[in-house]
Amino acid sequence: MSDTARLLRELAEAHGISTTYQGQDGSVQTVDDATLVAVLAALGQRVDADGPVGLQQAIDARALDRWSWVIPPTTVVTEHYETEVPVHFLEGETIGVHLELETGTVVSLVPVGDFTEPVWSSGVQRFQTTFRIPSDLPLGYHLLVATVEGETTATGHLIVVPERLTTADAYRPDRGWGLAAQLYSTRSTDSWGLGDWNDLEKLCRLAADHGGDFVLTNPLHATEPLPPVVDSPYSPTSRSFLNPIYLHLESLPEYLGAEAEIRAQIDALGAPLRDRNTSTELLDRNPVLEAKLAALRLLYHHRQDLPERTEAYRRFRDDVGVFLDRFALWSALRRILAPEDPRWEQTRTAGAAEHAELAEQHAEELDFHRWVQFLCDAQLRDVQTRARDAGMRTGVMVDLAVGANRRTADWWLYGEALIDEMSVGAPPDMYNQLGQDWSQHPWNPRALEETGYEAYRTLLRTVLRQAGAVRIDHILGLSRLWWIPQGFGPQQGAYVRYDPQAMIGILLLEAQRANVVVVGEDLGTVEPWFQQELASRGILGTSIVWFEHDDDGPIPPESYREQTLVAVNTHDLPPTAGYLTEAHLHLREQLRLLTRSATEERREFRAQLDQVLRALVAAGALDEIPDGAPSSWSEAEIETVILGLHRYVASSQAVLLSVSLTDAVGDRRIQNQPGTLQEQYPNWCVPLSDDAGEPVLVDALSSLPRVARLLNTVNESVRGAR
């Protein structure tokens, strides 16, 4: 390696960019120089990859970065632990530090001295001392204040986080289970063509009636405020707000209190959409959103004066704060500005005065979007309350996507906290051998630190408002994310590191305050230390039976991690009936997503499947393996294997077990094929169907013997293993 290449890699590592990574096959892969230069530029460090002098200067400057601070912009400490904070000052200055708690209490900090050699930075000599942070501080967001000669000279955020999240502890001696469903695909007779929060409540009652503790649903994040919208719930416009497409309008107090004429108009908007509930056709979000927004505007303009709702709306606005106003302003502007309009950049970076002027110009439209978010928040919270009232210990488990679509609401809301020039994705892995580009902006680690992680904690607080649990997609993103420069392919990215102490700690703080269980999706190439850290901090991981393998074959369930949510499948795989019959291999071959021959893929899959089936028999979860290839099995034989798989994972020590609704009804169709576009495959548009491909409505679930058999089997297996 040349000196220039070595220096470029040293500089990249100094900025938190990993210059190598472990591939899916365990091999060490090296990141391209061009990728490193592009990622460095996105972090504010522009360099010439061929200039060793400039690279060395950049490395030296990076080493002095933190000396330019009087006090660190953010310090994250764990409760009950004493620590110290470094403070920098000039020769001859008398510096002091005190702490202003959330409560307003002021705590003086004690200097403990420091033997660090002074350095020259920005032309002056800077000295360092440290101050002791006591171990008895309360949890929360506090302010460190540095003073020189009694005058405030700098401030920094001090965040005290829990040592461990305790919300899942109740499941350790008394394990639980729940349903997993793609809500939009789960319709009832009165849905408007897509599943809604009334259908989610019905699913909660179904699970509760069979002993279940939660229902895990797809991300419910906000989409565009007008059609057309993106189909993927994992590609929202904002993760901080909710999608009104899931509102059940007929349950709203505003609808129930409306005049008959208004209700009739709304009913007429929904009638043609309700007719689609029994259709086998793919789901279409656009007419549903268009009709619901039209109905909501009717309700908004004709709503009755309901004092309790008016007061609840006021409290909601106060609770969510300025980010609600900014999201409403973005929504109002989005109705008049196309996504590619250059004025977005101007409005994004505008000052408070210009935003206030825009808000005044669009005041009614802003209030409409704020009010819609209030309705979403209130209705989902009602579902959660009723789920707990039905006997569920957790209730609704929401899903937090990795990010929001590029240059949409969150990009506009959070400003420099997101990196504009980069996209998040994944290198080649078991899901997609060509890598993935999710077209989402990553967090800017430097901007997060400089602002006390304000955008991140605001996101968490809004997501956790209405739920009993949260599943965090790709939770490895709290430690590192795969950044892909614009114009580069997903294989040409690099991992950028975040501060896991801060990212995990703030998650624990917000979850503990909201009394929410946290489940992290930690599948794929995840370092064991990270999984161990999550478990030790009270965050559950994820175990999927098909991925629980080592060199000797399937890992026995008794060796699964305790601090996990275990399942037979995931939304990135076909329903189990489809998986057994190789639906995923057929599709990947058809779409040319394989990097080796289809024959090799099938040979490996069938060998792995045979190992799992034999393990089921050995464990007593399955009496015998049906004769012949799975493609020749009868539906009864497939159901028997599905029951056996659930008995098998239920015999593990995992504290939670998730049952896919598609497995309960015998569905076979793939909901999502990672790494594909809608032109290739209709991801996220497949309605819930039975083994014959006929739609299944929520209303019918409680009367289907197959559903009862699986849910009862899981409940008995989990309780029997307690």
Solvent accessible surface area in square Angstrom, and as a share of the most:
residue,aa,sasa,rsa
1,M,170,0.76
2,S,69,0.44
3,D,94,0.49
4,T,31,0.18
5,A,20,0.16
6,R,116,0.42
7,L,11,0.05
8,L,1,0.01
9,R,32,0.12
10,E,77,0.34
11,L,0,0.00
12,A,0,0.00
13,E,68,0.31
14,A,45,0.35
15,H,13,0.06
16,G,14,0.14
17,I,0,0.00
18,S,20,0.13
19,T,12,0.07
20,T,62,0.36
21,Y,30,0.12
22,Q,101,0.45
23,G,9,0.09
24,Q,95,0.42
25,D,114,0.59
26,G,40,0.39
27,S,44,0.28
28,V,112,0.64
29,Q,70,0.31
30,T,85,0.49
31,V,5,0.03
32,D,75,0.39
33,D,61,0.32
34,A,59,0.46
35,T,1,0.00
36,L,0,0.00
37,V,38,0.22
38,A,26,0.20
39,V,0,0.00
40,L,0,0.00
41,A,23,0.18
42,A,14,0.11
43,L,10,0.05
44,G,63,0.61
45,Q,38,0.17
46,R,184,0.67
47,V,28,0.16
48,D,94,0.49
49,A,28,0.21
50,D,121,0.63
51,G,20,0.20
52,P,59,0.37
53,V,106,0.61
54,G,39,0.38
55,L,1,0.00
56,Q,73,0.33
57,Q,115,0.51
58,A,10,0.08
59,I,17,0.09
60,D,76,0.39
61,A,55,0.43
62,R,59,0.21
63,A,76,0.59
64,L,59,0.29
65,D,55,0.28
66,R,125,0.46
67,W,29,0.10
68,S,61,0.39
69,W,60,0.21
70,V,39,0.22
71,I,7,0.03
72,P,18,0.12
73,P,18,0.12
74,T,14,0.08
75,T,21,0.12
76,V,23,0.13
77,V,11,0.06
78,T,23,0.13
79,E,34,0.15
80,H,129,0.57
81,Y,121,0.46
82,E,104,0.47
83,T,46,0.27
84,E,85,0.38
85,V,1,0.00
86,P,48,0.30
87,V,0,0.00
88,H,11,0.05
89,F,40,0.17
90,L,65,0.32
91,E,131,0.59
92,G,73,0.70
93,E,57,0.26
94,T,93,0.54
95,I,27,0.13
96,G,25,0.24
97,V,9,0.05
98,H,44,0.20
99,L,0,0.00
100,E,63,0.28
101,L,22,0.11
102,E,87,0.39
103,T,113,0.66
104,G,55,0.53
105,T,73,0.43
106,V,91,0.52
107,V,40,0.23
108,S,91,0.58
109,L,12,0.06
110,V,90,0.52
111,P,80,0.50
112,V,52,0.30
113,G,39,0.38
114,D,42,0.22
115,F,205,0.86
116,T,61,0.35
117,E,134,0.60
118,P,42,0.27
119,V,35,0.20
120,W,166,0.58
121,S,8,0.05
122,S,102,0.66
123,G,66,0.64
124,V,57,0.32
125,Q,53,0.24
126,R,42,0.15
127,F,50,0.21
128,Q,36,0.16
129,T,19,0.11
130,T,15,0.08
131,F,5,0.02
132,R,88,0.32
133,I,1,0.00
134,P,39,0.25
135,S,46,0.30
136,D,118,0.61
137,L,17,0.08
138,P,63,0.40
139,L,52,0.26
140,G,0,0.00
141,Y,29,0.11
142,H,9,0.04
143,L,59,0.29
144,L,0,0.00
145,V,6,0.04
146,A,0,0.00
147,T,22,0.13
148,V,28,0.16
149,E,119,0.54
150,G,66,0.64
151,E,124,0.56
152,T,88,0.51
153,T,65,0.38
154,A,24,0.19
155,T,69,0.40
156,G,2,0.02
157,H,54,0.24
158,L,0,0.00
159,I,0,0.00
160,V,2,0.01
161,V,0,0.00
162,P,2,0.01
163,E,71,0.32
164,R,64,0.23
165,L,0,0.00
166,T,67,0.39
167,T,22,0.13
168,A,4,0.03
169,D,48,0.25
170,A,63,0.49
171,Y,4,0.02
172,R,108,0.39
173,P,108,0.68
174,D,53,0.27
175,R,15,0.06
176,G,1,0.01
177,W,1,0.00
178,G,0,0.00
179,L,0,0.00
180,A,22,0.17
181,A,8,0.07
182,Q,28,0.12
183,L,0,0.00
184,Y,1,0.00
185,S,5,0.03
186,T,1,0.00
187,R,7,0.02
188,S,0,0.00
189,T,84,0.49
190,D,48,0.25
191,S,0,0.00
192,W,4,0.01
193,G,5,0.05
194,L,2,0.01
195,G,0,0.00
196,D,2,0.01
197,W,0,0.00
198,N,31,0.16
199,D,0,0.00
200,L,1,0.00
201,E,22,0.10
202,K,42,0.18
203,L,0,0.00
204,C,0,0.00
205,R,112,0.41
206,L,12,0.06
207,A,0,0.00
208,A,19,0.14
209,D,120,0.62
210,H,35,0.16
211,G,21,0.20
212,G,3,0.03
213,D,8,0.04
214,F,1,0.00
215,V,0,0.00
216,L,21,0.10
217,T,3,0.02
218,N,1,0.01
219,P,2,0.01
220,L,4,0.02
221,H,14,0.06
222,A,2,0.01
223,T,20,0.11
224,E,21,0.09
225,P,12,0.08
226,L,39,0.19
227,P,40,0.25
228,P,100,0.63
229,V,18,0.10
230,V,71,0.41
231,D,32,0.16
232,S,21,0.14
233,P,17,0.11
234,Y,24,0.09
235,S,24,0.15
236,P,6,0.04
237,T,5,0.03
238,S,0,0.00
239,R,21,0.08
240,S,6,0.04
241,F,8,0.03
242,L,18,0.09
243,N,16,0.08
244,P,16,0.10
245,I,4,0.02
246,Y,7,0.03
247,L,0,0.00
248,H,12,0.05
249,L,1,0.01
250,E,37,0.17
251,S,51,0.33
252,L,3,0.02
253,P,52,0.33
254,E,8,0.04
255,Y,20,0.08
256,L,116,0.58
257,G,36,0.35
258,A,6,0.04
259,E,109,0.49
260,A,70,0.54
261,E,119,0.53
262,I,10,0.05
263,R,76,0.28
264,A,60,0.47
265,Q,72,0.32
266,I,0,0.00
267,D,51,0.26
268,A,67,0.52
269,L,56,0.28
270,G,0,0.00
271,A,43,0.33
272,P,75,0.47
273,L,6,0.03
274,R,61,0.22
275,D,112,0.58
276,R,101,0.37
277,N,2,0.01
278,T,93,0.54
279,S,32,0.21
280,T,67,0.39
281,E,129,0.58
282,L,89,0.44
283,L,12,0.06
284,D,69,0.36
285,R,16,0.06
286,N,49,0.25
287,P,34,0.22
288,V,3,0.01
289,L,1,0.00
290,E,106,0.48
291,A,12,0.09
292,K,2,0.01
293,L,14,0.07
294,A,42,0.32
295,A,0,0.00
296,L,0,0.00
297,R,55,0.20
298,L,37,0.19
299,L,1,0.01
300,Y,16,0.06
301,H,101,0.45
302,H,90,0.40
303,R,97,0.35
304,Q,77,0.34
305,D,122,0.63
306,L,54,0.27
307,P,98,0.62
308,E,150,0.67
309,R,43,0.16
310,T,80,0.47
311,E,68,0.30
312,A,24,0.19
313,Y,27,0.10
314,R,121,0.44
315,R,119,0.44
316,F,13,0.05
317,R,87,0.32
318,D,92,0.48
319,D,95,0.49
320,V,19,0.11
321,G,25,0.24
322,V,95,0.54
323,F,24,0.10
324,L,1,0.00
325,D,51,0.26
326,R,47,0.17
327,F,8,0.03
328,A,0,0.00
329,L,6,0.03
330,W,5,0.02
331,S,2,0.01
332,A,2,0.02
333,L,4,0.02
334,R,27,0.10
335,R,94,0.34
336,I,107,0.55
337,L,10,0.05
338,A,44,0.34
339,P,75,0.47
340,E,141,0.63
341,D,25,0.13
342,P,115,0.72
343,R,131,0.48
344,W,10,0.04
345,E,66,0.30
346,Q,108,0.48
347,T,11,0.06
348,R,32,0.12
349,T,96,0.56
350,A,19,0.15
351,G,46,0.44
352,A,87,0.68
353,A,85,0.66
354,E,64,0.29
355,H,23,0.10
356,A,63,0.49
357,E,100,0.45
358,L,27,0.14
359,A,28,0.22
360,E,139,0.62
361,Q,111,0.49
362,H,44,0.19
363,A,55,0.42
364,E,112,0.50
365,E,38,0.17
366,L,6,0.03
367,D,26,0.14
368,F,2,0.01
369,H,13,0.06
370,R,25,0.09
371,W,6,0.02
372,V,4,0.02
373,Q,9,0.04
374,F,8,0.03
375,L,0,0.00
376,C,0,0.00
377,D,7,0.04
378,A,20,0.15
379,Q,17,0.08
380,L,0,0.00
381,R,103,0.37
382,D,59,0.31
383,V,2,0.01
384,Q,23,0.10
385,T,77,0.45
386,R,118,0.43
387,A,1,0.01
388,R,112,0.41
389,D,115,0.59
390,A,46,0.36
391,G,55,0.53
392,M,3,0.01
393,R,76,0.28
394,T,6,0.03
395,G,0,0.00
396,V,0,0.00
397,M,0,0.00
398,V,9,0.05
399,D,4,0.02
400,L,8,0.04
401,A,1,0.01
402,V,27,0.15
403,G,4,0.04
404,A,9,0.07
405,N,29,0.15
406,R,46,0.17
407,R,97,0.35
408,T,14,0.08
409,A,0,0.00
410,D,6,0.03
411,W,3,0.01
412,W,0,0.00
413,L,8,0.04
414,Y,16,0.06
415,G,20,0.19
416,E,144,0.65
417,A,10,0.08
418,L,17,0.09
419,I,5,0.03
420,D,36,0.19
421,E,76,0.34
422,M,3,0.01
423,S,7,0.04
424,V,2,0.01
425,G,0,0.00
426,A,8,0.06
427,P,15,0.10
428,P,30,0.19
429,D,23,0.12
430,M,87,0.39
431,Y,33,0.13
432,N,4,0.02
433,Q,24,0.11
434,L,78,0.39
435,G,6,0.05
436,Q,15,0.07
437,D,70,0.36
438,W,62,0.22
439,S,49,0.32
440,Q,5,0.02
441,H,10,0.04
442,P,2,0.01
443,W,19,0.07
444,N,24,0.12
445,P,28,0.18
446,R,71,0.26
447,A,11,0.09
448,L,1,0.00
449,E,32,0.14
450,E,90,0.40
451,T,63,0.37
452,G,0,0.00
453,Y,10,0.04
454,E,84,0.38
455,A,8,0.06
456,Y,7,0.03
457,R,33,0.12
458,T,14,0.08
459,L,2,0.01
460,L,3,0.01
461,R,107,0.39
462,T,12,0.07
463,V,12,0.07
464,L,5,0.02
465,R,60,0.22
466,Q,13,0.06
467,A,10,0.08
468,G,7,0.06
469,A,0,0.00
470,V,1,0.01
471,R,19,0.07
472,I,11,0.06
473,D,24,0.12
474,H,36,0.16
475,I,1,0.00
476,L,6,0.03
477,G,10,0.10
478,L,15,0.07
479,S,11,0.07
480,R,30,0.11
481,L,8,0.04
482,W,1,0.00
483,W,0,0.00
484,I,1,0.01
485,P,5,0.03
486,Q,114,0.51
487,G,89,0.86
488,F,60,0.25
489,G,27,0.26
490,P,36,0.23
491,Q,102,0.45
492,Q,78,0.35
493,G,2,0.02
494,A,0,0.00
495,Y,14,0.05
496,V,0,0.00
497,R,93,0.34
498,Y,13,0.05
499,D,67,0.35
500,P,37,0.23
501,Q,65,0.29
502,A,1,0.00
503,M,1,0.01
504,I,0,0.00
505,G,0,0.00
506,I,0,0.00
507,L,1,0.00
508,L,0,0.00
509,L,0,0.00
510,E,8,0.04
511,A,0,0.00
512,Q,55,0.24
513,R,119,0.43
514,A,43,0.33
515,N,102,0.53
516,V,0,0.00
517,V,8,0.04
518,V,0,0.00
519,V,2,0.01
520,G,0,0.00
521,E,21,0.10
522,D,3,0.02
523,L,25,0.12
524,G,35,0.33
525,T,49,0.29
526,V,20,0.11
527,E,54,0.24
528,P,90,0.57
529,W,117,0.41
530,F,0,0.00
531,Q,40,0.18
532,Q,121,0.54
533,E,55,0.25
534,L,2,0.01
535,A,33,0.26
536,S,66,0.43
537,R,21,0.08
538,G,2,0.01
539,I,0,0.00
540,L,0,0.00
541,G,2,0.02
542,T,10,0.06
543,S,0,0.00
544,I,3,0.02
545,V,3,0.02
546,W,2,0.01
547,F,53,0.22
548,E,28,0.12
549,H,47,0.21
550,D,81,0.42
551,D,152,0.79
552,D,135,0.70
553,G,4,0.04
554,P,32,0.20
555,I,40,0.20
556,P,61,0.38
557,P,5,0.03
558,E,120,0.54
559,S,68,0.44
560,Y,3,0.01
561,R,78,0.28
562,E,55,0.25
563,Q,21,0.09
564,T,0,0.00
565,L,10,0.05
566,V,0,0.00
567,A,7,0.05
568,V,2,0.01
569,N,15,0.08
570,T,21,0.12
571,H,35,0.16
572,D,34,0.17
573,L,21,0.10
574,P,2,0.01
575,P,7,0.05
576,T,0,0.00
577,A,0,0.00
578,G,1,0.01
579,Y,11,0.04
580,L,0,0.00
581,T,23,0.13
582,E,14,0.06
583,A,27,0.21
584,H,13,0.06
585,L,5,0.02
586,H,98,0.44
587,L,14,0.07
588,R,26,0.10
589,E,77,0.34
590,Q,135,0.60
591,L,29,0.14
592,R,212,0.77
593,L,10,0.05
594,L,33,0.16
595,T,83,0.48
596,R,95,0.35
597,S,55,0.35
598,A,21,0.16
599,T,85,0.50
600,E,74,0.33
601,E,13,0.06
602,R,41,0.15
603,R,150,0.55
604,E,99,0.44
605,F,14,0.06
606,R,127,0.46
607,A,56,0.43
608,Q,47,0.21
609,L,8,0.04
610,D,56,0.29
611,Q,78,0.35
612,V,1,0.01
613,L,6,0.03
614,R,149,0.54
615,A,25,0.19
616,L,0,0.00
617,V,55,0.32
618,A,93,0.72
619,A,62,0.48
620,G,60,0.58
621,A,9,0.07
622,L,6,0.03
623,D,140,0.72
624,E,126,0.56
625,I,52,0.26
626,P,18,0.12
627,D,127,0.66
628,G,61,0.59
629,A,59,0.46
630,P,24,0.15
631,S,91,0.59
632,S,82,0.53
633,W,16,0.06
634,S,58,0.37
635,E,49,0.22
636,A,69,0.54
637,E,64,0.29
638,I,1,0.00
639,E,22,0.10
640,T,65,0.38
641,V,0,0.00
642,I,2,0.01
643,L,20,0.10
644,G,0,0.00
645,L,0,0.00
646,H,1,0.00
647,R,90,0.33
648,Y,6,0.02
649,V,0,0.00
650,A,1,0.01
651,S,63,0.41
652,S,4,0.03
653,Q,82,0.36
654,A,0,0.00
655,V,1,0.01
656,L,2,0.01
657,L,1,0.00
658,S,5,0.03
659,V,0,0.00
660,S,18,0.12
661,L,2,0.01
662,T,27,0.16
663,D,3,0.01
664,A,0,0.00
665,V,5,0.03
666,G,1,0.01
667,D,5,0.03
668,R,78,0.28
669,R,82,0.30
670,I,10,0.05
671,Q,18,0.08
672,N,13,0.07
673,Q,9,0.04
674,P,11,0.07
675,G,44,0.42
676,T,17,0.10
677,L,115,0.57
678,Q,75,0.33
679,E,147,0.66
680,Q,77,0.34
681,Y,33,0.13
682,P,40,0.25
683,N,4,0.02
684,W,12,0.04
685,C,9,0.05
686,V,5,0.03
687,P,0,0.00
688,L,4,0.02
689,S,0,0.00
690,D,40,0.21
691,D,60,0.31
692,A,79,0.61
693,G,28,0.27
694,E,94,0.42
695,P,27,0.17
696,V,12,0.07
697,L,23,0.12
698,V,10,0.06
699,D,69,0.36
700,A,38,0.30
701,L,2,0.01
702,S,87,0.56
703,S,84,0.54
704,L,56,0.28
705,P,88,0.55
706,R,31,0.11
707,V,1,0.01
708,A,28,0.21
709,R,110,0.40
710,L,4,0.02
711,L,0,0.00
712,N,61,0.31
713,T,18,0.11
714,V,0,0.00
715,N,24,0.12
716,E,119,0.53
717,S,27,0.17
718,V,1,0.00
719,R,117,0.43
720,G,67,0.65
721,A,50,0.39
722,R,103,0.38
